Amino acid sequence: MKKISLLLIAMQFNISCQDAKDKATESVTNSVIEKTLDQVGVASENIERANQNQAKIEITYDDKPLFTTEENFKAIMNTAGKQMMVFSIDSDDAKINISFSGLKNMLDVKPISGKNEEGKLDPRDANGTVVSVTMAKENGFAYTLLEGEATIAKLNQDEVIIEFSGKAGNFLDTNKPENWKPIQGKIVCKYPVMNFIQVKKEDLFY
């Protein structure tokens, strides 16, 4: 009888362990499925939005426009956690990159704004959010914001507005402020493709 009781206890223990293992496996599987469906949903949504994606560019450098209204720009926004947001805005022969990076929970402050002071692109050095803006045209120019400020004036699923101003120049003029020229820009992105990593889009929009 004692052996039978021990056998029953052992069987019950094994069943309980198996149940726990099955539940843990089920939980992990459901989590993976949920994340996969979220990613598929975002991908499908972005495919649908790609046809509507367009960006209107108004940038003047030394009081002269850098781009024409005929250029067909499209925008992609990538956000990683609450410490980095990067915009890639491209046409057939031109490219604009704008990145905001900051300390923890940078994106909790709205509107999102960043500065570029004396070439300090490390948030720890700037004690806040920094911004990097580069613009280039094939067989043409390549400029970068060397001093100034940029703000995301509007940020939602259908429209993003970025404004910036300051002084810019080519990369060789980084240490030659006497060669910097005034720059001012406004970029209106309609239906941009958006990717989010470790952050909910609802927490960002305003």
N, CA and C atoms as a LAMMPS dump frame, in Angstrom:
ITEM: TIMESTEP
0
ITEM: NUMBER OF ATOMS
618
ITEM: BOX BOUNDS ff ff ff
-5.0000000000000000e+02 5.0000000000000000e+02
-5.0000000000000000e+02 5.0000000000000000e+02
-5.0000000000000000e+02 5.0000000000000000e+02
ITEM: ATOMS id mol type element x y z
1 1 1 N 0.831 -1.2 0
2 1 2 C 0 0 0
3 1 3 C 0.869 1.254 0
4 2 1 N 1.92 1.234 0.813
5 2 2 C 2.816 2.381 0.91
6 2 3 C 3.469 2.656 -0.434
7 3 1 N 3.865 1.588 -1.154
8 3 2 C 4.487 1.757 -2.46
9 3 3 C 3.505 2.346 -3.456
10 4 1 N 2.249 1.877 -3.368
11 4 2 C 1.213 2.392 -4.282
12 4 3 C 0.982 3.874 -4.037
13 5 1 N 0.938 4.265 -2.749
14 5 2 C 0.722 5.676 -2.396
15 5 3 C 1.858 6.544 -2.927
16 6 1 N 3.099 6.071 -2.742
17 6 2 C 4.245 6.825 -3.245
18 6 3 C 4.2 6.946 -4.765
19 7 1 N 3.76 5.856 -5.415
20 7 2 C 3.664 5.868 -6.868
21 7 3 C 2.63 6.879 -7.341
22 8 1 N 1.477 6.913 -6.635
23 8 2 C 0.419 7.864 -6.991
24 8 3 C 0.884 9.307 -6.791
25 9 1 N 1.618 9.547 -5.696
26 9 2 C 2.141 10.897 -5.416
27 9 3 C 3.12 11.316 -6.51
28 10 1 N 3.984 10.367 -6.897
29 10 2 C 4.969 10.661 -7.941
30 10 3 C 4.286 10.97 -9.264
31 11 1 N 3.231 10.184 -9.579
32 11 2 C 2.493 10.41 -10.822
33 11 3 C 1.816 11.778 -10.804
34 12 1 N 1.22 12.099 -9.644
35 12 2 C 0.538 13.39 -9.511
36 12 3 C 1.535 14.543 -9.655
37 13 1 N 2.725 14.357 -9.066
38 13 2 C 3.767 15.387 -9.146
39 13 3 C 4.204 15.6 -10.598
40 14 1 N 4.38 14.466 -11.317
41 14 2 C 4.787 14.56 -12.714
42 14 3 C 3.728 15.256 -13.557
43 15 1 N 2.45 14.929 -13.272
44 15 2 C 1.346 15.556 -14.003
45 15 3 C 1.312 17.055 -13.734
46 16 1 N 1.504 17.431 -12.453
47 16 2 C 1.499 18.848 -12.081
48 16 3 C 2.634 19.597 -12.765
49 17 1 N 3.817 18.957 -12.771
50 17 2 C 4.966 19.584 -13.432
51 17 3 C 4.714 19.75 -14.926
52 18 1 N 4.105 18.706 -15.528
53 18 2 C 3.819 18.771 -16.956
54 18 3 C 2.807 19.865 -17.258
55 19 1 N 1.782 19.976 -16.365
56 19 2 C 0.778 21.033 -16.537
57 19 3 C 1.428 22.41 -16.467
58 20 1 N 2.326 22.574 -15.494
59 20 2 C 3.013 23.861 -15.345
60 20 3 C 3.864 24.16 -16.574
61 21 1 N 4.54 23.11 -17.064
62 21 2 C 5.377 23.276 -18.245
63 21 3 C 4.534 23.634 -19.461
64 22 1 N 3.376 22.933 -19.594
65 22 2 C 2.49 23.208 -20.721
66 22 3 C 1.958 24.633 -20.67
67 23 1 N 1.588 25.075 -19.447
68 23 2 C 1.066 26.434 -19.296
69 23 3 C 2.135 27.473 -19.613
70 24 1 N 3.366 27.193 -19.161
71 24 2 C 4.466 28.117 -19.447
72 24 3 C 4.731 28.186 -20.946
73 25 1 N 4.723 26.999 -21.588
74 25 2 C 4.934 26.949 -23.034
75 25 3 C 3.83 27.686 -23.769
76 26 1 N 2.591 27.469 -23.303
77 26 2 C 1.443 28.137 -23.915
78 26 3 C 1.55 29.652 -23.773
79 27 1 N 1.995 30.087 -22.585
80 27 2 C 2.133 31.525 -22.33
81 27 3 C 3.17 32.147 -23.257
82 28 1 N 4.321 31.462 -23.385
83 28 2 C 5.38 31.96 -24.264
84 28 3 C 4.906 31.978 -25.71
85 29 1 N 4.241 30.892 -26.12
86 29 2 C 3.737 30.796 -27.492
87 29 3 C 2.752 31.912 -27.796
88 30 1 N 1.821 32.137 -26.857
89 30 2 C 0.831 33.201 -27.049
90 30 3 C 1.496 34.567 -27.149
91 31 1 N 2.542 34.753 -26.33
92 31 2 C 3.263 36.029 -26.355
93 31 3 C 3.941 36.238 -27.704
94 32 1 N 4.572 35.177 -28.216
95 32 2 C 5.24 35.255 -29.517
96 32 3 C 4.225 35.516 -30.621
97 33 1 N 3.091 34.8 -30.557
98 33 2 C 2.043 34.986 -31.563
99 33 3 C 1.52 36.414 -31.537
100 34 1 N 1.297 36.912 -30.312
101 34 2 C 0.778 38.272 -30.163
102 34 3 C 1.739 39.302 -30.752
103 35 1 N 3.046 39.152 -30.443
104 35 2 C 4.038 40.087 -30.971
105 35 3 C 4.137 39.97 -32.487
106 36 1 N 4.068 38.729 -32.992
107 36 2 C 4.149 38.516 -34.434
108 36 3 C 2.975 39.166 -35.147
109 37 1 N 1.766 38.989 -34.573
110 37 2 C 0.578 39.597 -35.161
111 37 3 C 0.68 41.113 -35.143
112 38 1 N 1.235 41.654 -34.06
113 38 2 C 1.43 43.107 -33.978
114 38 3 C 2.356 43.58 -35.092
115 39 1 N 3.457 42.824 -35.295
116 39 2 C 4.415 43.204 -36.33
117 39 3 C 3.796 43.077 -37.714
118 40 1 N 3.026 42.005 -37.928
119 40 2 C 2.348 41.82 -39.211
120 40 3 C 1.357 42.946 -39.443
121 41 1 N 0.654 43.318 -38.368
122 41 2 C -0.311 44.409 -38.472
123 41 3 C 0.353 45.706 -38.849
124 42 1 N 1.485 46.004 -38.216
125 42 2 C 2.222 47.23 -38.534
126 42 3 C 2.721 47.186 -39.97
127 43 1 N 3.245 46.015 -40.377
128 43 2 C 3.757 45.882 -41.739
129 43 3 C 2.643 46.083 -42.764
130 44 1 N 1.48 45.46 -42.525
131 44 2 C 0.351 45.593 -43.443
132 44 3 C -0.124 47.034 -43.508
133 45 1 N -0.168 47.656 -42.345
134 45 2 C -0.591 49.06 -42.27
135 45 3 C 0.364 49.948 -43.05
136 46 1 N 1.662 49.695 -42.916
137 46 2 C 2.656 50.498 -43.624
138 46 3 C 2.591 50.294 -45.128
139 47 1 N 2.279 49.067 -45.572
140 47 2 C 2.141 48.801 -47.002
141 47 3 C 0.995 49.618 -47.577
142 48 1 N -0.115 49.673 -46.84
143 48 2 C -1.267 50.444 -47.29
144 48 3 C -0.954 51.938 -47.324
145 49 1 N -0.166 52.409 -46.353
146 49 2 C 0.139 53.826 -46.249
147 49 3 C 1.207 54.268 -47.25
148 50 1 N 1.993 53.325 -47.742
149 50 2 C 3.114 53.671 -48.617
150 50 3 C 2.655 54.419 -49.865
151 51 1 N 1.484 54.065 -50.387
152 51 2 C 0.985 54.721 -51.593
153 51 3 C 0.597 56.171 -51.344
154 52 1 N 0.249 56.502 -50.098
155 52 2 C -0.147 57.869 -49.753
156 52 3 C 1.015 58.687 -49.191
157 53 1 N 2.105 58.022 -48.937
158 53 2 C 3.253 58.646 -48.282
159 53 3 C 3.877 59.733 -49.162
160 54 1 N 3.954 60.941 -48.621
161 54 2 C 4.629 62.026 -49.321
162 54 3 C 5.096 63.071 -48.315
163 55 1 N 6.146 63.783 -48.67
164 55 2 C 6.696 64.807 -47.78
165 55 3 C 6.925 66.093 -48.562
166 56 1 N 6.432 67.186 -48.02
167 56 2 C 6.631 68.502 -48.621
168 56 3 C 7.825 69.159 -47.937
169 57 1 N 8.816 69.542 -48.72
170 57 2 C 10.072 70.063 -48.182
171 57 3 C 10.216 71.553 -48.498
172 58 1 N 10.441 72.336 -47.47
173 58 2 C 10.753 73.759 -47.64
174 58 3 C 12.009 74.062 -46.816
175 59 1 N 13.155 74.066 -47.474
176 59 2 C 14.427 74.328 -46.793
177 59 3 C 15.198 75.39 -47.574
178 60 1 N 15.615 76.434 -46.878
179 60 2 C 16.461 77.453 -47.495
180 60 3 C 17.82 77.457 -46.811
181 61 1 N 18.852 77.544 -47.627
182 61 2 C 20.231 77.605 -47.137
183 61 3 C 20.859 78.857 -47.723
184 62 1 N 21.293 79.755 -46.855
185 62 2 C 21.819 81.047 -47.305
186 62 3 C 20.776 81.759 -48.173
187 63 1 N 19.504 81.661 -47.728
188 63 2 C 18.351 82.303 -48.388
189 63 3 C 18.039 81.743 -49.771
190 64 1 N 18.548 80.569 -50.08
191 64 2 C 18.252 79.939 -51.369
192 64 3 C 17.621 78.568 -51.123
193 65 1 N 16.552 78.23 -51.876
194 65 2 C 15.908 76.923 -51.686
195 65 3 C 16.828 75.786 -52.105
196 66 1 N 16.831 74.73 -51.299
197 66 2 C 17.689 73.58 -51.607
198 66 3 C 16.998 72.572 -52.518
199 67 1 N 15.682 72.489 -52.426
200 67 2 C 14.952 71.485 -53.19
201 67 3 C 13.789 72.14 -53.937
202 68 1 N 13.401 71.526 -55.047
203 68 2 C 12.28 72.035 -55.825
204 68 3 C 10.985 71.37 -55.363
205 69 1 N 9.876 71.994 -55.695
206 69 2 C 8.568 71.45 -55.301
207 69 3 C 8.208 70.215 -56.125
208 70 1 N 8.923 69.987 -57.222
209 70 2 C 8.61 68.832 -58.075
210 70 3 C 9.194 67.526 -57.544
211 71 1 N 10.128 67.619 -56.62
212 71 2 C 10.769 66.403 -56.119
213 71 3 C 9.804 65.6 -55.26
214 72 1 N 9.801 64.309 -55.496
215 72 2 C 8.858 63.414 -54.826
216 72 3 C 9.518 62.767 -53.607
217 73 1 N 9.34 63.383 -52.45
218 73 2 C 9.93 62.867 -51.215
219 73 3 C 8.954 61.953 -50.483
220 74 1 N 9.508 60.928 -49.845
221 74 2 C 8.737 60.039 -48.979
222 74 3 C 9.469 59.902 -47.648
223 75 1 N 8.703 59.666 -46.582
224 75 2 C 9.294 59.688 -45.236
225 75 3 C 9.083 58.373 -44.493
226 76 1 N 10.112 57.977 -43.759
227 76 2 C 10.047 56.826 -42.857
228 76 3 C 10.496 57.289 -41.478
229 77 1 N 9.727 56.938 -40.46
230 77 2 C 10.07 57.294 -39.085
231 77 3 C 10.329 56.029 -38.283
232 78 1 N 11.483 55.945 -37.642
233 78 2 C 11.829 54.814 -36.78
234 78 3 C 12.044 55.319 -35.363
235 79 1 N 11.343 54.707 -34.417
236 79 2 C 11.46 55.102 -33.016
237 79 3 C 11.922 53.915 -32.197
238 80 1 N 12.98 54.1 -31.415
239 80 2 C 13.521 53.038 -30.563
240 80 3 C 13.412 53.473 -29.112
241 81 1 N 12.545 52.791 -28.373
242 81 2 C 12.335 53.156 -26.981
243 81 3 C 11.89 54.597 -26.872
244 82 1 N 12.285 55.241 -25.802
245 82 2 C 11.938 56.651 -25.615
246 82 3 C 13.178 57.536 -25.659
247 83 1 N 14.195 57.038 -26.366
248 83 2 C 15.448 57.779 -26.393
249 83 3 C 15.939 58.128 -27.788
250 84 1 N 15.247 57.632 -28.823
251 84 2 C 15.714 57.944 -30.17
252 84 3 C 14.567 57.912 -31.171
253 85 1 N 14.568 58.895 -32.062
254 85 2 C 13.613 58.957 -33.158
255 85 3 C 14.364 59.426 -34.397
256 86 1 N 14.251 58.663 -35.478
257 86 2 C 15.012 58.952 -36.692
258 86 3 C 14.062 59.05 -37.881
259 87 1 N 14.232 60.099 -38.669
260 87 2 C 13.45 60.294 -39.889
261 87 3 C 14.371 60.165 -41.093
262 88 1 N 13.968 59.33 -42.046
263 88 2 C 14.665 59.214 -43.33
264 88 3 C 13.7 59.697 -44.403
265 89 1 N 14.062 60.791 -45.058
266 89 2 C 13.173 61.423 -46.033
267 89 3 C 13.909 61.452 -47.364
268 90 1 N 13.44 60.667 -48.325
269 90 2 C 14.194 60.447 -49.559
270 90 3 C 13.375 60.777 -50.799
271 91 1 N 14.083 61.213 -51.837
272 91 2 C 13.532 61.287 -53.184
273 91 3 C 14.449 60.459 -54.079
274 92 1 N 14.266 60.547 -55.386
275 92 2 C 15.095 59.738 -56.281
276 92 3 C 16.571 60.104 -56.195
277 93 1 N 16.868 61.385 -55.978
278 93 2 C 18.277 61.797 -55.981
279 93 3 C 18.658 62.68 -54.796
280 94 1 N 17.84 62.657 -53.75
281 94 2 C 18.148 63.481 -52.577
282 94 3 C 17.776 62.731 -51.306
283 95 1 N 18.423 63.128 -50.214
284 95 2 C 18.189 62.44 -48.945
285 95 3 C 18.314 63.432 -47.798
286 96 1 N 17.373 63.327 -46.85
287 96 2 C 17.407 64.138 -45.633
288 96 3 C 17.292 63.189 -44.446
289 97 1 N 18.208 63.296 -43.509
290 97 2 C 18.161 62.498 -42.283
291 97 3 C 18.047 63.431 -41.087
292 98 1 N 17.076 63.154 -40.234
293 98 2 C 16.893 63.943 -39.015
294 98 3 C 16.759 62.972 -37.85
295 99 1 N 17.596 63.134 -36.841
296 99 2 C 17.521 62.236 -35.688
297 99 3 C 17.487 63.04 -34.396
298 100 1 N 16.596 62.606 -33.513
299 100 2 C 16.516 63.156 -32.165
300 100 3 C 16.98 62.072 -31.208
301 101 1 N 17.913 62.392 -30.34
302 101 2 C 18.361 61.428 -29.34
303 101 3 C 18.541 62.149 -28.021
304 102 1 N 18.171 61.453 -26.948
305 102 2 C 18.228 62.119 -25.652
306 102 3 C 18.405 61.161 -24.506
307 103 1 N 18.255 61.698 -23.337
308 103 2 C 18.364 60.911 -22.127
309 103 3 C 17.088 60.106 -21.936
310 104 1 N 16.972 59.391 -20.849
311 104 2 C 15.84 58.506 -20.602
312 104 3 C 14.525 59.269 -20.686
313 105 1 N 13.54 58.652 -21.363
314 105 2 C 12.196 59.212 -21.494
315 105 3 C 12.185 60.558 -22.205
316 106 1 N 13.082 60.726 -23.157
317 106 2 C 13.125 61.946 -23.954
318 106 3 C 11.777 62.25 -24.595
319 107 1 N 11.089 61.207 -25.049
320 107 2 C 9.864 61.392 -25.799
321 107 3 C 8.662 61.72 -24.927
322 108 1 N 8.859 61.745 -23.612
323 108 2 C 7.758 62.136 -22.728
324 108 3 C 7.516 63.637 -22.772
325 109 1 N 8.505 64.393 -23.21
326 109 2 C 8.38 65.856 -23.277
327 109 3 C 7.828 66.236 -24.647
328 110 1 N 6.718 66.962 -24.648
329 110 2 C 6.071 67.335 -25.905
330 110 3 C 5.865 68.842 -25.944
331 111 1 N 6.138 69.493 -27.081
332 111 2 C 6.63 68.881 -28.316
333 111 3 C 8.087 68.44 -28.191
334 112 1 N 8.437 67.43 -28.958
335 112 2 C 9.81 66.93 -28.949
336 112 3 C 10.714 67.966 -29.615
337 113 1 N 11.769 68.336 -28.926
338 113 2 C 12.661 69.368 -29.437
339 113 3 C 14.108 69.01 -29.112
340 114 1 N 15.009 69.334 -30.016
341 114 2 C 16.418 69.042 -29.793
342 114 3 C 17.305 70.185 -30.245
343 115 1 N 18.481 70.264 -29.659
344 115 2 C 19.425 71.328 -29.991
345 115 3 C 20.736 70.746 -30.506
346 116 1 N 21.422 71.551 -31.268
347 116 2 C 22.773 71.226 -31.703
348 116 3 C 23.641 72.42 -31.337
349 117 1 N 24.477 72.241 -30.335
350 117 2 C 25.32 73.331 -29.857
351 117 3 C 26.788 72.927 -29.913
352 118 1 N 27.55 73.651 -30.682
353 118 2 C 28.997 73.434 -30.766
354 118 3 C 29.343 71.993 -31.12
355 119 1 N 28.514 71.39 -31.936
356 119 2 C 28.789 70.037 -32.383
357 119 3 C 28.575 68.953 -31.346
358 120 1 N 27.91 69.283 -30.234
359 120 2 C 27.663 68.285 -29.188
360 120 3 C 26.476 67.412 -29.594
361 121 1 N 26.763 66.164 -29.954
362 121 2 C 25.713 65.252 -30.382
363 121 3 C 25.49 64.118 -29.396
364 122 1 N 26.16 64.189 -28.254
365 122 2 C 25.939 63.226 -27.18
366 122 3 C 25.014 63.877 -26.164
367 123 1 N 23.832 63.27 -25.909
368 123 2 C 22.878 63.86 -24.964
369 123 3 C 23.478 64.139 -23.597
370 124 1 N 24.46 63.344 -23.188
371 124 2 C 25.074 63.561 -21.873
372 124 3 C 25.879 64.853 -21.856
373 125 1 N 26.507 65.166 -22.979
374 125 2 C 27.265 66.413 -23.065
375 125 3 C 26.336 67.62 -23.143
376 126 1 N 25.215 67.438 -23.842
377 126 2 C 24.285 68.547 -24.025
378 126 3 C 23.291 68.663 -22.871
379 127 1 N 23.288 67.651 -21.997
380 127 2 C 22.356 67.629 -20.862
381 127 3 C 20.909 67.749 -21.335
382 128 1 N 20.572 66.972 -22.337
383 128 2 C 19.208 67.017 -22.85
384 128 3 C 19.11 66.318 -24.189
385 129 1 N 18.171 66.759 -25.015
386 129 2 C 17.938 66.144 -26.312
387 129 3 C 18.73 66.868 -27.393
388 130 1 N 19.4 66.103 -28.218
389 130 2 C 20.169 66.692 -29.316
390 130 3 C 19.534 66.299 -30.643
391 131 1 N 19.821 67.075 -31.664
392 131 2 C 19.272 66.79 -32.984
393 131 3 C 20.394 66.831 -34.016
394 132 1 N 20.287 65.951 -34.976
395 132 2 C 21.221 65.92 -36.096
396 132 3 C 20.41 66.031 -37.384
397 133 1 N 20.798 66.955 -38.249
398 133 2 C 20.1 67.146 -39.524
399 133 3 C 21.138 67.146 -40.641
400 134 1 N 20.99 66.238 -41.586
401 134 2 C 21.878 66.206 -42.75
402 134 3 C 21.036 66.198 -44.022
403 135 1 N 21.533 66.881 -45.035
404 135 2 C 20.831 66.988 -46.314
405 135 3 C 21.832 66.789 -47.435
406 136 1 N 21.462 66.007 -48.421
407 136 2 C 22.386 65.77 -49.532
408 136 3 C 21.611 65.561 -50.822
409 137 1 N 22.225 65.985 -51.914
410 137 2 C 21.639 65.783 -53.238
411 137 3 C 22.706 65.178 -54.138
412 138 1 N 22.323 64.149 -54.873
413 138 2 C 23.277 63.442 -55.721
414 138 3 C 23.935 64.396 -56.713
415 139 1 N 25.257 64.329 -56.789
416 139 2 C 26.041 65.209 -57.666
417 139 3 C 25.783 66.685 -57.371
418 140 1 N 25.447 66.962 -56.115
419 140 2 C 25.15 68.336 -55.748
420 140 3 C 25.828 68.738 -54.46
421 141 1 N 25.047 68.872 -53.405
422 141 2 C 25.565 69.378 -52.137
423 141 3 C 25.401 68.343 -51.029
424 142 1 N 26.06 68.606 -49.914
425 142 2 C 25.892 67.813 -48.691
426 142 3 C 26.112 68.762 -47.521
427 143 1 N 25.039 69.061 -46.814
428 143 2 C 25.103 69.999 -45.697
429 143 3 C 24.635 69.325 -44.414
430 144 1 N 25.096 69.869 -43.307
431 144 2 C 24.654 69.373 -42.006
432 144 3 C 24.396 70.553 -41.078
433 145 1 N 23.419 70.405 -40.211
434 145 2 C 23.139 71.442 -39.219
435 145 3 C 24.271 71.445 -38.199
436 146 1 N 24.947 72.568 -38.081
437 146 2 C 26.101 72.668 -37.185
438 146 3 C 25.776 73.419 -35.904
439 147 1 N 24.715 74.19 -35.948
440 147 2 C 24.27 74.909 -34.761
441 147 3 C 22.805 75.283 -34.967
442 148 1 N 21.962 74.962 -34.007
443 148 2 C 20.563 75.313 -34.163
444 148 3 C 19.643 74.438 -33.343
445 149 1 N 18.379 74.443 -33.733
446 149 2 C 17.351 73.735 -32.979
447 149 3 C 16.301 73.186 -33.934
448 150 1 N 15.716 72.063 -33.568
449 150 2 C 14.649 71.457 -34.363
450 150 3 C 13.528 71.006 -33.439
451 151 1 N 12.304 71.116 -33.932
452 151 2 C 11.129 70.749 -33.143
453 151 3 C 10.169 69.94 -34
454 152 1 N 9.602 68.899 -33.412
455 152 2 C 8.518 68.172 -34.067
456 152 3 C 7.231 68.849 -33.611
457 153 1 N 6.717 69.751 -34.443
458 153 2 C 5.565 70.563 -34.06
459 153 3 C 4.282 69.747 -34.004
460 154 1 N 4.216 68.697 -34.805
461 154 2 C 3.018 67.847 -34.834
462 154 3 C 3.445 66.419 -35.09
463 155 1 N 2.832 65.499 -34.387
464 155 2 C 3.198 64.088 -34.535
465 155 3 C 1.975 63.207 -34.323
466 156 1 N 1.443 62.69 -35.413
467 156 2 C 0.376 61.7 -35.317
468 156 3 C 0.479 60.74 -36.499
469 157 1 N -0.462 59.821 -36.57
470 157 2 C -0.4 58.754 -37.562
471 157 3 C -0.425 59.291 -38.997
472 158 1 N -1.145 60.376 -39.212
473 158 2 C -1.354 60.868 -40.57
474 158 3 C -0.444 62.017 -40.973
475 159 1 N 0.129 62.701 -39.985
476 159 2 C 0.932 63.868 -40.333
477 159 3 C 2.003 64.14 -39.283
478 160 1 N 3.2 64.439 -39.769
479 160 2 C 4.31 64.847 -38.905
480 160 3 C 4.889 66.139 -39.476
481 161 1 N 5.039 67.137 -38.616
482 161 2 C 5.612 68.411 -39.04
483 161 3 C 6.898 68.666 -38.256
484 162 1 N 7.988 68.871 -38.979
485 162 2 C 9.294 69.139 -38.368
486 162 3 C 9.766 70.518 -38.812
487 163 1 N 10.193 71.321 -37.865
488 163 2 C 10.713 72.651 -38.167
489 163 3 C 12.106 72.802 -37.553
490 164 1 N 13.009 73.428 -38.28
491 164 2 C 14.348 73.643 -37.727
492 164 3 C 14.95 74.93 -38.282
493 165 1 N 15.909 75.463 -37.553
494 165 2 C 16.606 76.671 -37.989
495 165 3 C 17.962 76.729 -37.3
496 166 1 N 18.857 77.495 -37.869
497 166 2 C 20.192 77.624 -37.286
498 166 3 C 21.211 77.929 -38.352
499 167 1 N 22.386 77.32 -38.224
500 167 2 C 23.456 77.51 -39.195
501 167 3 C 23.964 76.149 -39.653
502 168 1 N 24.306 76.079 -40.927
503 168 2 C 24.736 74.802 -41.5
504 168 3 C 25.923 75.02 -42.422
505 169 1 N 26.536 73.91 -42.797
506 169 2 C 27.661 73.954 -43.719
507 169 3 C 28.013 72.548 -44.139
508 170 1 N 29.05 72.398 -44.94
509 170 2 C 29.472 71.046 -45.292
510 170 3 C 30.347 70.489 -44.175
511 171 1 N 30.635 69.209 -44.265
512 171 2 C 31.341 68.534 -43.176
513 171 3 C 32.748 69.101 -42.946
514 172 1 N 33.355 69.607 -44.004
515 172 2 C 34.704 70.157 -43.872
516 172 3 C 34.715 71.475 -43.103
517 173 1 N 33.536 72.09 -42.97
518 173 2 C 33.449 73.373 -42.27
519 173 3 C 33.038 73.232 -40.809
520 174 1 N 33.037 72.024 -40.305
521 174 2 C 32.586 71.797 -38.932
522 174 3 C 33.324 72.68 -37.936
523 175 1 N 34.606 72.84 -38.117
524 175 2 C 35.413 73.652 -37.199
525 175 3 C 35.722 75.04 -37.755
526 176 1 N 34.914 75.464 -38.726
527 176 2 C 35.099 76.79 -39.324
528 176 3 C 33.78 77.558 -39.295
529 177 1 N 33.37 78.028 -38.135
530 177 2 C 32.073 78.712 -38.018
531 177 3 C 31.939 79.931 -38.912
532 178 1 N 33.055 80.496 -39.344
533 178 2 C 32.98 81.66 -40.237
534 178 3 C 32.407 81.288 -41.606
535 179 1 N 32.404 79.984 -41.92
536 179 2 C 31.862 79.526 -43.204
537 179 3 C 30.412 79.045 -43.104
538 180 1 N 29.861 78.997 -41.92
539 180 2 C 28.495 78.519 -41.758
540 180 3 C 27.502 79.517 -42.351
541 181 1 N 26.414 78.972 -42.894
542 181 2 C 25.367 79.798 -43.493
543 181 3 C 24.036 79.565 -42.768
544 182 1 N 23.164 80.58 -42.755
545 182 2 C 21.858 80.393 -42.106
546 182 3 C 21.008 79.38 -42.859
547 183 1 N 20.292 78.582 -42.094
548 183 2 C 19.41 77.574 -42.684
549 183 3 C 18.084 77.568 -41.939
550 184 1 N 17.033 77.326 -42.68
551 184 2 C 15.705 77.249 -42.08
552 184 3 C 14.894 76.227 -42.859
553 185 1 N 14.142 75.412 -42.145
554 185 2 C 13.399 74.375 -42.832
555 185 3 C 12.086 73.999 -42.179
556 186 1 N 11.176 73.562 -43.015
557 186 2 C 9.902 73.008 -42.555
558 186 3 C 9.584 71.809 -43.433
559 187 1 N 9.314 70.692 -42.787
560 187 2 C 9.012 69.455 -43.501
561 187 3 C 7.665 68.934 -43.017
562 188 1 N 6.747 68.748 -43.952
563 188 2 C 5.422 68.217 -43.626
564 188 3 C 5.312 66.825 -44.238
565 189 1 N 5.262 65.82 -43.39
566 189 2 C 5.18 64.426 -43.839
567 189 3 C 3.738 63.947 -43.737
568 190 1 N 3.166 63.558 -44.859
569 190 2 C 1.807 63.033 -44.891
570 190 3 C 1.859 61.506 -44.978
571 191 1 N 1.153 60.854 -44.081
572 191 2 C 1.078 59.392 -44.037
573 191 3 C 2.461 58.729 -44.096
574 192 1 N 3.375 59.139 -43.226
575 192 2 C 4.708 58.519 -43.232
576 192 3 C 4.651 57.067 -42.769
577 193 1 N 5.563 56.266 -43.269
578 193 2 C 5.712 54.899 -42.771
579 193 3 C 6.343 54.984 -41.387
580 194 1 N 5.763 54.28 -40.417
581 194 2 C 6.232 54.376 -39.035
582 194 3 C 6.572 53.002 -38.472
583 195 1 N 7.703 52.906 -37.793
584 195 2 C 8.117 51.684 -37.109
585 195 3 C 8.429 52.012 -35.657
586 196 1 N 7.93 51.163 -34.755
587 196 2 C 8.09 51.416 -33.326
588 196 3 C 8.749 50.216 -32.655
589 197 1 N 9.778 50.477 -31.865
590 197 2 C 10.477 49.43 -31.121
591 197 3 C 10.432 49.775 -29.641
592 198 1 N 9.816 48.91 -28.86
593 198 2 C 9.738 49.064 -27.404
594 198 3 C 9.062 50.37 -26.998
595 199 1 N 8.089 50.781 -27.776
596 199 2 C 7.318 51.97 -27.415
597 199 3 C 5.967 51.899 -28.129
598 200 1 N 4.924 52.371 -27.478
599 200 2 C 3.593 52.393 -28.067
600 200 3 C 3.376 53.717 -28.78
601 201 1 N 2.873 53.625 -29.997
602 201 2 C 2.692 54.855 -30.775
603 201 3 C 1.714 55.811 -30.104
604 202 1 N 0.734 55.255 -29.388
605 202 2 C -0.238 56.114 -28.723
606 202 3 C 0.412 57 -27.667
607 203 1 N 1.553 56.557 -27.13
608 203 2 C 2.245 57.345 -26.104
609 203 3 C 3.043 58.499 -26.703
610 204 1 N 3.208 58.481 -28.019
611 204 2 C 4.038 59.495 -28.663
612 204 3 C 3.237 60.616 -29.295
613 205 1 N 2.061 60.281 -29.809
614 205 2 C 1.327 61.228 -30.64
615 205 3 C 0.839 62.444 -29.868
616 206 1 N 0.807 63.578 -30.542
617 206 2 C 0.245 64.809 -29.993
618 206 3 C -0.104 65.763 -31.129
